Amino acid sequence: MQITGNHQMARIVRHNDESVREGYITNGGKEVKLFTSALKAFQCNNRIVMAQRKHLDHFLRGRIIGRLECGRIQLEVSEELGIAQSVISRLWQRFQDDGNVSRCYSTGRPRVTTPNEDRYLAVTAKRNRRSTASDLSRQLSSATGTTVSRQTVYRCLGHIGLYARRPVRCVPLTATHCRLRLAWSREHALWTPQQWSCVMFSDESRFCLQSDSRRTFIWRAPGTRYHQENTIEQHRYGGAGWLVWGGIILGSRTDLHVQSVTMTGHIYRDVILEQHVRLFRGAMGAEFLFMDDNARPHRANIVDECLQSEDITRMD
């Protein structure tokens, strides 16, 4: 602690030098006695700094009450324990009023909805996952008479793990598709890396130039993104766009083919098979296998004839 300026306009700065006597400060290496008002200000500031708004534990509360019951004054207890006198005064007043010194925990703002209404919101959201928070609020109001805001609906559903998220879009699969895919997986489950190194996987993707805002949200829990109830089946995306084709094989890949027109059987034969797939077949030999999907251009008769003429085996 030090004094800056003259003594009458002294600025008190707290220090940790315990060698200085109480009521004195150091100024230029000398001890200077504080004025009475400055000493009281320093003591008050010291108590407030030591308190730092920390909650008192039960043991410390008992120590305070025990000292006061023994006849000690509040100022002495405050200086001894380093706690503001106002805190000790309120604690002593509570003890005299109801005999309790435990901390009162605030319950916060009372809940608008009951547990039954929270369950109603959860069940309604799970039954219709595309319903908005405003729709759920209106349904709750019509069913129970309780009016809640959209933010309240968000909080209630968030407590049980339901959040507004965009659904996953997938291609619809029939029972036949699932059966055939499962049979194919079981057939090739024991293939070695050497066998897979002869297979070229190919696919094309369409990139829409028109914006898809996907503003439709659903209610789902974390970790359930790909569950059936959280997906939307969609065959194709509308609007203009670009089509990109590519093929991959262990240790190599084809160049990307980009086109703005729709893929047809003639384009697939003349561009994809003739300019890309045929070159890999010639380099790898008869063990080469070509795999594509069941898109209509891939199953055209002219495509099958081209594969037979080039001796390219298609992996079914």
N, C-alpha and C positions, 0 to 999 in steps of 0.2 A: 504494500500500500504506500502511496506517496501523495504529497500535496503539490498542486500546480497553481501558480499565481500567488496572490497574497493570502494571508491567513484568514481574513474576513470573507473572502470569496473562495474558500478552499473547496476543491473537488476531491471527494473521497473515492479512492480506488481500492477494491478489496485485494488483499495479499494473503499468502500462506506462510509468512515468516512467524513461527511460533515463539521466536526468541524475544519479540517485542512485547513489552509489558502492556497489560490491558489499560486502555485510556491513553496510550501514546502511539505515535507513528514515527517512522523514520523519514527524515528530510535532510539530504546531503550527508548521510552517515550519522546524524544525530537524532536522538529521540526528542520529539516535540509533543507536549501534552495537548490533547484535543480539547476544543471547547465542549461544553456540556451538550449543546444542541448537535454538534458534529458527532460526538460520541454516541448519542442516542440514534442518530441517523445511521451510523455505521453498524450498531447492534441490530437495528431493525432490518437493514439491508442484508446483514450476515445471516439472520434467521430466515429471511425469505429465500435467499440463495440456497441455503442448506435444505430447505423444505422441497423446493422444485416441484411442487404439486404431485408428489408421490403418494400413493395410497398407503395408509397405515395398516400393517398387518394386525392380527388379533393379539399377538403377544405385546406389541408396542402399545396398543390401546389399553391393555390391562395394566401395563407399567404406568401409564399416565394417570389412569383412574386410581391406582393404588397410591401414588404419591399425593394426589389431591385429597384422598380420604385420610391420609396421615397428617393433614394440616398444611401441606406445602402450598404456596401461592402459585398462581398460574404463570407468572413471569419467571419464577425460578425454574419451574419445570420446563418452560419454553427454552430458556438459555441452556439448561442442562442437556436436553435431548435434541436441541437444534431444530425445533418445530415452531412454526409461527404461533403466536399466542391466540390468534383468532381461531385456528384449528382446534387448539386445546379448549378454548371457551365453548365452541359449538359441541365438542365431544362431551364435555362436562354437563352442558345443558341437556343434551339428549339422555345422558345417564340419569340425571335427576328427574326428567319427565317420565320416562318409561323403563328405566333400568336396563336399557339395551345399548350396546356400543358397537354392534355389528354394522358393517357397511350396507347401506340400502341400495340395492341394484335396481336400476330403472328398467321398466318393462317396455319402454318405447311407445310408439303410437299404437293404439289398439287395432287389431286386425279387422278388416271390413268383411271378410268372408269367414265362414265357419269351416271346420274340417270336412263336413258333408258337401258343402258347396265347392270346396277344392277338388274333392273326388269327382263331383259332377263335371267340372271343367276338364279334368284329366280324361274321363271316359268319353266325353263328347269330342275332345280333340283327337283321341285315338280312333274313334269311329269314322270321323270325317277329317282326315289329316290336312285337307286343303282349306279348311275353314280358317278365316282370319281371326285376329284378336277381337275385332269389332263384332264379328258374327258370334263368337263365343260369349261376348259380353251381353249381346241382345238375347241370346238363348238363355243365359243365366238369369237375366232380368225377368223374362217371361215365365220361367219355370219356378223361381223362388222369390221374385220381387226385389232382389238385391241388385242394386246398380253399382257397377264397378267400371273403372277406366280400362283402356287398352293396356296401359303400363302395369296395372294390377294383374291382368290376365297373364302378361309375360312373366311377372314375378312368380305367380302361383304355379304356372307350368314349369318354370325354371327350377323350382324347388324339388320337383319330382323328376327332373332330367329331360324335359321336353323343350326343345328350342326350335325356332323357325329357321329352316334350312331349305336350300333348293333340292328338288328331287333328282335322282339319277335317271338318265334316259338310257334305255336299252332296246335292243331289237327283240320283238316278240318271238318266242319259241313255242312250237307245238309239242305235244307229247311224243310225236314221231321224231322230231328233231332231238329231243332230249335222249330218247332211246338210242338213236344212231350215234350220237356223240359219246354216250357212255360206252357203247360197244367198241367204238374206235379207240377210245382211251385204254380200255382193257386189252385190246389187241396189241397196242404199241407200248404198253407199260414197261416191258422188259427189253426194249431196244437199247443197243449200246451207242456210245457217242460216235463210233465209226459208222454205224448205220445212219444216224441222224446227219452226219456230215455230208451225205449225198442228197439231202432233201433241200429244195429251195422253197421257202415260204413267201408268198406274194399276197399283196392286198392293196386296195386303193381306198382313199378317203376323200370325201368331198368337203371343201371349205366354203361356207356360205359367205358371200360378200355383204349380204343384208344383215343388220344387227338383230340378234336374238337376245332380248333383254332378260328373258326367263324370270319374270317378276312373280311367278307363281311359287309360293313357299308351302312347305308342309311341316307338320309337327313331328319331330323324331328325336330319339334319345341318342347320345354319343355312342359310336360303335355299331350303329344299325343302318348305316348309309345304304348298303347293298341288300337289305332285306326286301322281300317282294313287295310289302306294303309301302315301301318308300321309293319305289321306282315307277317310271312312266314308260310304257312301251310306245315306241315311235319308229315307223318304217323309214322315213326319209325326212330331210329338211328341205323346205321350200325356198324359192328365190334363186337368183343367179349366183354362180360360184365357180371355183376351180377344182379340178379333179387331179389328185396326185397319186401315182402308182409307184410301188417300189418292191423289190425282192431282196431277201436276206438268206444267207447260207453261212454255215460255220466257217469263219475266217474270211468271208468276203460278202459283198453286196452289189446290187445293181445300181446304176444311176437312176435318179428320180425322174420320172416322166410326168410332166405337167401339161394339162390341156384344159381349155375352157369349154369344150363341147361335151356332150353326153357320150359316155362310153357305149359303143355298139360292138357287134360281133366282128364286123370288118375292121374297125379300128383296133380291136383287141388282137386280131390275127396279124394285121400288117405292121403294127407298131410294137406291141408288147411281145408277142411270140417271135416274130421275125427278127426284131432288132435287139432283143434282150435275152429271152429264154433260150433261143437256139444257140447263141454263143456259149452259154454255160453248158449246154448239152454236148456240144462238140469238144469242150475242154475236159469234161469229167467222164465221158464215155457212157456205156450202157447202164451203169449203176445209178445214173442221174434220175431223180424223182422230182416231179413238179407238183406243187400243191397250191390250189386256189380255192375260192369259195364257190357257192352255188348261184352266183349272180347270173341273170339271163344271158348277158353277152359271153360269159365263160362257158356256157353249155350250148351254145349255138352249133349247128351242124358244121358250118365252115370251120369252126375252131376245132372240133373233133377230127375233121379231116386233116387239118394242118398238123395236129399232134401225131396222127398216125403216119403221115408222110415224112415227118422229121424224126420218127422213132423216139418220141418223148413220152415217157410213162407218167401218167397222172396218178397221184396218190389219192385214193378215195377215202 
